[in-house]
Amino acid sequence: MLRLPISFIGLTGHFTLRLLSYLYDLACFIVRAFGEWRGKTLFFSRTTPSPVVSQIIFTGIDALPIITVLGLITGFIITFRLISLFDAIGASENMIPILIDLVGLELGPLIVALILVSRSGSAIAVDLGNMKLHGEIEALELLAITISDMLTVPRMIGLAISQLVLAVYFTTIALAGGIMISAILLSANYFKYLGELLHKLSPALIITFMMKNLLFGIFIGATACFHGLSVRSSPTEIPQQTHRAIVNGLILVFIIDALFMVLAL
């Protein structure tokens, strides 16, 4: 009978409890932020759209070059290789559903989420951490300006929208680009798979894709804001909280992806 060391069991239990406690605190932070935002301002008010649009520009538009390059690379490495493999074994009828599941529902959202965590999540944590350290957060609160209206919710909304749009853009490039590369290098008959690709997109797949990416964006933004606002009085806390925001953001992304995978079984 296999016996695990007590120390290993203790460490596992300790990590699980810390993770559950962190998830509870983060969920309370998200609920409280959206509760304050919904109760005091509308999406198209004079205060909220500007931060949302600014976040979308920084997170979405500024990331387009790297997303384009990664989409083309993924199309060549994954889509093209899978098409050539399925063609070699004579199983082309199963190719499109597998491409949609692998590239569309898994690789696309995950790669975009990894880019946003490392790029935008870290930037938000540093920005809010500096604001907290220099007393700007307290100054806004003294002016009766709700932090949720100006800083946290707009960032979460901007990241959610950017994650969804960038995932659609990345997936389109990776799938369509890979099919076109296959048609050019292997056979022009592969152009027909572009039409089959659109035909295989069911409403359930589209809803799952949207929900997964929106949750990715909201939790990436919430994690970054949560850790940025956790900075207290020391400048050394900013890199520490930024590191935690990145690591915890990555963990949450994979947890959400795993939950969607379990629900799809």
C-alpha positions as a Markdown table, in Angstrom:
| # | Residue | x | y | z |
|---|---|---|---|---|
| 1 | Met | 0.0 | 0.0 | 0.0 |
| 2 | Leu | 1.4 | 3.4 | -1.0 |
| 3 | Arg | 1.8 | 5.8 | 1.9 |
| 4 | Leu | 2.4 | 9.4 | 1.2 |
| 5 | Pro | 4.7 | 11.3 | 3.6 |
| 6 | Ile | 2.8 | 13.4 | 6.2 |
| 7 | Ser | 4.8 | 16.4 | 5.2 |
| 8 | Phe | 3.6 | 16.1 | 1.6 |
| 9 | Ile | 0.0 | 15.8 | 2.8 |
| 10 | Gly | 0.4 | 18.8 | 5.0 |
| 11 | Leu | 1.9 | 20.9 | 2.3 |
| 12 | Thr | -0.9 | 19.9 | -0.1 |
| 13 | Gly | -3.6 | 20.8 | 2.4 |
| 14 | His | -1.9 | 24.1 | 3.3 |
| 15 | Phe | -1.7 | 25.0 | -0.4 |
| 16 | Thr | -5.3 | 24.1 | -1.0 |
| 17 | Leu | -6.5 | 26.1 | 2.0 |
| 18 | Arg | -4.5 | 29.1 | 0.9 |
| 19 | Leu | -5.8 | 28.8 | -2.7 |
| 20 | Leu | -9.4 | 28.6 | -1.5 |
| 21 | Ser | -8.9 | 31.6 | 0.8 |
| 22 | Tyr | -7.4 | 33.6 | -2.0 |
| 23 | Leu | -10.3 | 32.7 | -4.4 |
| 24 | Tyr | -12.8 | 33.8 | -1.7 |
| 25 | Asp | -11.0 | 37.1 | -1.2 |
| 26 | Leu | -10.8 | 37.7 | -5.0 |
| 27 | Ala | -14.4 | 36.8 | -5.5 |
| 28 | Cys | -15.5 | 39.2 | -2.8 |
| 29 | Phe | -13.3 | 41.9 | -4.4 |
| 30 | Ile | -14.9 | 41.4 | -7.8 |
| 31 | Val | -18.5 | 41.3 | -6.4 |
| 32 | Arg | -17.9 | 44.4 | -4.3 |
| 33 | Ala | -16.3 | 46.3 | -7.2 |
| 34 | Phe | -19.1 | 45.6 | -9.6 |
| 35 | Gly | -21.7 | 46.2 | -6.9 |
| 36 | Glu | -20.3 | 49.7 | -6.3 |
| 37 | Trp | -19.9 | 50.4 | -10.0 |
| 38 | Arg | -23.4 | 49.2 | -11.0 |
| 39 | Gly | -25.0 | 51.2 | -8.2 |
| 40 | Lys | -23.4 | 54.6 | -8.9 |
| 41 | Thr | -22.6 | 54.8 | -12.6 |
| 42 | Leu | -23.7 | 53.6 | -16.0 |
| 43 | Phe | -21.4 | 52.1 | -18.6 |
| 44 | Phe | -21.8 | 55.1 | -20.9 |
| 45 | Ser | -21.5 | 57.8 | -18.2 |
| 46 | Arg | -18.9 | 60.5 | -18.4 |
| 47 | Thr | -16.5 | 58.8 | -15.9 |
| 48 | Thr | -16.4 | 55.2 | -16.9 |
| 49 | Pro | -15.9 | 55.0 | -20.8 |
| 50 | Ser | -12.6 | 56.8 | -20.9 |
| 51 | Pro | -10.7 | 54.4 | -18.6 |
| 52 | Val | -12.4 | 51.4 | -20.4 |
| 53 | Val | -11.4 | 52.7 | -23.8 |
| 54 | Ser | -7.9 | 53.5 | -22.6 |
| 55 | Gln | -7.5 | 50.0 | -21.3 |
| 56 | Ile | -8.9 | 48.4 | -24.5 |
| 57 | Ile | -6.3 | 50.5 | -26.5 |
| 58 | Phe | -3.4 | 49.5 | -24.3 |
| 59 | Thr | -4.5 | 45.8 | -23.9 |
| 60 | Gly | -6.0 | 45.1 | -27.2 |
| 61 | Ile | -4.8 | 47.4 | -30.0 |
| 62 | Asp | -1.2 | 47.7 | -28.7 |
| 63 | Ala | -1.0 | 43.9 | -28.5 |
| 64 | Leu | -2.1 | 43.3 | -32.1 |
| 65 | Pro | 1.4 | 42.9 | -33.6 |
| 66 | Ile | 2.5 | 40.2 | -31.2 |
| 67 | Ile | -0.8 | 38.4 | -31.5 |
| 68 | Thr | -0.6 | 38.5 | -35.3 |
| 69 | Val | 2.9 | 37.0 | -35.3 |
| 70 | Leu | 1.9 | 34.3 | -32.8 |
| 71 | Gly | -1.2 | 33.5 | -34.7 |
| 72 | Leu | 0.7 | 33.0 | -37.9 |
| 73 | Ile | 3.3 | 30.8 | -36.1 |
| 74 | Thr | 0.6 | 28.8 | -34.5 |
| 75 | Gly | -1.1 | 28.4 | -37.9 |
| 76 | Phe | 2.1 | 27.0 | -39.4 |
| 77 | Ile | 3.2 | 24.9 | -36.5 |
| 78 | Ile | -0.1 | 23.4 | -35.3 |
| 79 | Thr | -2.8 | 23.9 | -38.0 |
| 80 | Phe | -0.6 | 23.1 | -41.0 |
| 81 | Arg | 1.1 | 20.1 | -39.3 |
| 82 | Leu | -2.3 | 18.7 | -38.2 |
| 83 | Ile | -3.7 | 19.0 | -41.7 |
| 84 | Ser | -0.7 | 17.3 | -43.3 |
| 85 | Leu | -0.9 | 14.6 | -40.6 |
| 86 | Phe | -4.6 | 13.9 | -41.1 |
| 87 | Asp | -4.1 | 13.9 | -44.8 |
| 88 | Ala | -1.3 | 11.3 | -44.5 |
| 89 | Ile | -3.4 | 8.9 | -42.4 |
| 90 | Gly | -6.6 | 9.5 | -44.4 |
| 91 | Ala | -8.7 | 10.9 | -41.6 |
| 92 | Ser | -9.6 | 14.2 | -43.1 |
| 93 | Glu | -13.3 | 14.0 | -42.0 |
| 94 | Asn | -12.2 | 14.4 | -38.3 |
| 95 | Met | -9.8 | 17.2 | -39.0 |
| 96 | Ile | -12.0 | 20.3 | -38.7 |
| 97 | Pro | -13.7 | 19.4 | -35.3 |
| 98 | Ile | -10.3 | 18.7 | -33.8 |
| 99 | Leu | -8.8 | 21.9 | -35.2 |
| 100 | Ile | -11.8 | 23.8 | -33.7 |
| 101 | Asp | -11.4 | 22.2 | -30.3 |
| 102 | Leu | -7.6 | 22.3 | -30.1 |
| 103 | Val | -6.8 | 25.7 | -31.7 |
| 104 | Gly | -10.1 | 27.5 | -31.3 |
| 105 | Leu | -11.2 | 26.5 | -27.8 |
| 106 | Glu | -7.9 | 25.7 | -26.2 |
| 107 | Leu | -4.8 | 27.2 | -27.7 |
| 108 | Gly | -6.3 | 30.5 | -28.9 |
| 109 | Pro | -7.8 | 31.6 | -25.5 |
| 110 | Leu | -4.8 | 30.3 | -23.5 |
| 111 | Ile | -2.1 | 32.0 | -25.6 |
| 112 | Val | -3.9 | 35.3 | -25.6 |
| 113 | Ala | -4.5 | 35.0 | -21.8 |
| 114 | Leu | -0.8 | 34.3 | -21.2 |
| 115 | Ile | 0.1 | 37.5 | -23.2 |
| 116 | Leu | -2.4 | 39.6 | -21.3 |
| 117 | Val | -1.3 | 38.3 | -17.9 |
| 118 | Ser | 2.4 | 39.0 | -18.6 |
| 119 | Arg | 1.8 | 42.3 | -20.4 |
| 120 | Ser | -1.3 | 44.0 | -19.1 |
| 121 | Gly | -1.7 | 42.3 | -15.8 |
| 122 | Ser | 1.8 | 43.3 | -14.7 |
| 123 | Ala | 1.3 | 46.8 | -15.9 |
| 124 | Ile | -2.0 | 47.3 | -14.0 |
| 125 | Ala | -0.4 | 45.9 | -10.8 |
| 126 | Val | 2.5 | 48.3 | -11.1 |
| 127 | Asp | 0.3 | 51.3 | -11.9 |
| 128 | Leu | -2.1 | 50.7 | -9.0 |
| 129 | Gly | 0.7 | 49.8 | -6.7 |
| 130 | Asn | 2.4 | 53.2 | -7.4 |
| 131 | Met | -0.8 | 55.0 | -7.0 |
| 132 | Lys | -1.4 | 53.4 | -3.7 |
| 133 | Leu | 2.2 | 54.0 | -2.5 |
| 134 | His | 2.1 | 57.7 | -3.4 |
| 135 | Gly | -1.3 | 58.3 | -1.8 |
| 136 | Glu | -3.2 | 58.9 | -5.0 |
| 137 | Ile | -5.8 | 56.3 | -4.1 |
| 138 | Glu | -6.5 | 58.1 | -0.8 |
| 139 | Ala | -6.7 | 61.4 | -2.5 |
| 140 | Leu | -9.4 | 60.1 | -4.9 |
| 141 | Glu | -11.4 | 58.7 | -2.0 |
| 142 | Leu | -11.2 | 62.0 | -0.2 |
| 143 | Leu | -12.7 | 63.6 | -3.3 |
| 144 | Ala | -15.6 | 61.1 | -3.1 |
| 145 | Ile | -14.5 | 59.4 | -6.3 |
| 146 | Thr | -15.3 | 55.7 | -6.2 |
| 147 | Ile | -12.2 | 53.6 | -7.0 |
| 148 | Ser | -14.4 | 51.0 | -8.7 |
| 149 | Asp | -15.7 | 53.6 | -11.2 |
| 150 | Met | -12.3 | 55.0 | -12.2 |
| 151 | Leu | -9.7 | 52.2 | -11.6 |
| 152 | Thr | -10.8 | 48.6 | -11.1 |
| 153 | Val | -14.0 | 47.9 | -13.0 |
| 154 | Pro | -12.9 | 49.7 | -16.2 |
| 155 | Arg | -9.7 | 47.7 | -16.2 |
| 156 | Met | -11.6 | 44.4 | -15.7 |
| 157 | Ile | -14.1 | 45.3 | -18.5 |
| 158 | Gly | -11.4 | 46.5 | -20.8 |
| 159 | Leu | -9.4 | 43.3 | -20.3 |
| 160 | Ala | -12.5 | 41.1 | -20.8 |
| 161 | Ile | -13.4 | 42.8 | -24.1 |
| 162 | Ser | -9.7 | 42.7 | -25.2 |
| 163 | Gln | -9.3 | 39.1 | -24.3 |
| 164 | Leu | -12.4 | 38.1 | -26.3 |
| 165 | Val | -11.6 | 40.2 | -29.4 |
| 166 | Leu | -7.9 | 39.2 | -29.4 |
| 167 | Ala | -8.9 | 35.5 | -29.0 |
| 168 | Val | -11.2 | 35.7 | -32.0 |
| 169 | Tyr | -8.5 | 37.5 | -34.0 |
| 170 | Phe | -5.8 | 35.0 | -33.0 |
| 171 | Thr | -8.0 | 32.0 | -33.7 |
| 172 | Thr | -9.0 | 33.3 | -37.1 |
| 173 | Ile | -5.4 | 33.8 | -38.1 |
| 174 | Ala | -4.2 | 30.5 | -36.7 |
| 175 | Leu | -7.0 | 28.4 | -38.4 |
| 176 | Ala | -7.5 | 30.3 | -41.6 |
| 177 | Gly | -3.8 | 31.0 | -42.0 |
| 178 | Gly | -2.9 | 27.3 | -41.5 |
| 179 | Ile | -5.5 | 26.2 | -44.0 |
| 180 | Met | -4.3 | 28.6 | -46.6 |
| 181 | Ile | -0.7 | 27.6 | -46.0 |
| 182 | Ser | -1.7 | 24.0 | -46.5 |
| 183 | Ala | -3.6 | 24.9 | -49.7 |
| 184 | Ile | -0.5 | 26.6 | -51.0 |
| 185 | Leu | 2.1 | 24.1 | -50.0 |
| 186 | Leu | 0.1 | 20.8 | -50.3 |
| 187 | Ser | -3.1 | 21.0 | -52.4 |
| 188 | Ala | -5.5 | 23.8 | -53.5 |
| 189 | Asn | -8.4 | 21.5 | -52.5 |
| 190 | Tyr | -7.7 | 22.5 | -48.9 |
| 191 | Phe | -9.3 | 25.9 | -49.5 |
| 192 | Lys | -12.7 | 24.1 | -49.2 |
| 193 | Tyr | -12.0 | 23.6 | -45.4 |
| 194 | Leu | -12.5 | 27.4 | -44.9 |
| 195 | Gly | -16.2 | 26.9 | -45.7 |
| 196 | Glu | -16.4 | 23.7 | -43.6 |
| 197 | Leu | -14.8 | 25.6 | -40.7 |
| 198 | Leu | -17.6 | 28.1 | -40.6 |
| 199 | His | -20.2 | 25.4 | -41.0 |
| 200 | Lys | -18.9 | 23.5 | -38.0 |
| 201 | Leu | -19.2 | 26.5 | -35.7 |
| 202 | Ser | -22.3 | 25.7 | -33.6 |
| 203 | Pro | -24.0 | 28.2 | -31.2 |
| 204 | Ala | -22.8 | 26.1 | -28.2 |
| 205 | Leu | -19.2 | 26.4 | -29.3 |
| 206 | Ile | -19.5 | 30.1 | -29.8 |
| 207 | Ile | -21.1 | 30.6 | -26.4 |
| 208 | Thr | -18.5 | 28.5 | -24.7 |
| 209 | Phe | -15.7 | 30.4 | -26.5 |
| 210 | Met | -17.2 | 33.8 | -25.4 |
| 211 | Met | -17.8 | 32.8 | -21.8 |
| 212 | Lys | -14.3 | 31.3 | -21.4 |
| 213 | Asn | -12.6 | 34.4 | -22.8 |
| 214 | Leu | -14.7 | 36.9 | -20.8 |
| 215 | Leu | -13.9 | 35.0 | -17.6 |
| 216 | Phe | -10.2 | 35.0 | -18.5 |
| 217 | Gly | -10.2 | 38.7 | -19.0 |
| 218 | Ile | -12.2 | 39.5 | -15.9 |
| 219 | Phe | -10.1 | 37.4 | -13.6 |
| 220 | Ile | -6.8 | 38.6 | -15.1 |
| 221 | Gly | -7.9 | 42.2 | -14.5 |
| 222 | Ala | -9.3 | 41.5 | -11.1 |
| 223 | Thr | -6.1 | 39.7 | -10.0 |
| 224 | Ala | -3.9 | 42.6 | -11.2 |
| 225 | Cys | -6.1 | 45.2 | -9.5 |
| 226 | Phe | -6.4 | 43.1 | -6.3 |
| 227 | His | -2.6 | 42.8 | -5.9 |
| 228 | Gly | -1.9 | 46.4 | -7.0 |
| 229 | Leu | -4.2 | 47.7 | -4.3 |
| 230 | Ser | -2.6 | 45.4 | -1.8 |
| 231 | Val | 0.6 | 47.5 | -1.8 |
| 232 | Arg | 0.8 | 49.4 | 1.6 |
| 233 | Ser | 3.9 | 51.5 | 2.5 |
| 234 | Ser | 7.1 | 50.0 | 1.0 |
| 235 | Pro | 8.3 | 50.4 | -2.6 |
| 236 | Thr | 9.6 | 46.8 | -2.4 |
| 237 | Glu | 6.0 | 45.6 | -2.2 |
| 238 | Ile | 5.3 | 46.7 | -5.8 |
| 239 | Pro | 7.6 | 44.0 | -7.5 |
| 240 | Gln | 6.3 | 41.4 | -5.0 |
| 241 | Gln | 2.7 | 42.1 | -5.6 |
| 242 | Thr | 3.3 | 42.3 | -9.4 |
| 243 | His | 4.9 | 38.8 | -9.3 |
| 244 | Arg | 2.0 | 37.5 | -7.3 |
| 245 | Ala | -0.4 | 39.0 | -9.8 |
| 246 | Ile | 1.3 | 37.3 | -12.7 |
| 247 | Val | 1.6 | 33.9 | -11.0 |
| 248 | Asn | -1.9 | 33.9 | -9.5 |
| 249 | Gly | -3.3 | 35.2 | -12.8 |
| 250 | Leu | -1.7 | 32.2 | -14.7 |
| 251 | Ile | -3.0 | 29.8 | -12.1 |
| 252 | Leu | -6.6 | 31.1 | -12.4 |
| 253 | Val | -6.5 | 31.0 | -16.2 |
| 254 | Phe | -5.6 | 27.3 | -16.1 |
| 255 | Ile | -8.1 | 26.6 | -13.4 |
| 256 | Ile | -10.9 | 28.2 | -15.4 |
| 257 | Asp | -9.7 | 26.3 | -18.5 |
| 258 | Ala | -9.8 | 23.0 | -16.6 |
| 259 | Leu | -13.3 | 23.7 | -15.3 |
| 260 | Phe | -14.5 | 24.3 | -18.9 |
| 261 | Met | -12.8 | 21.1 | -20.0 |
| 262 | Val | -14.5 | 19.2 | -17.2 |
| 263 | Leu | -18.0 | 20.7 | -18.0 |
| 264 | Ala | -17.5 | 19.7 | -21.7 |
| 265 | Leu | -17.1 | 16.0 | -20.8 |
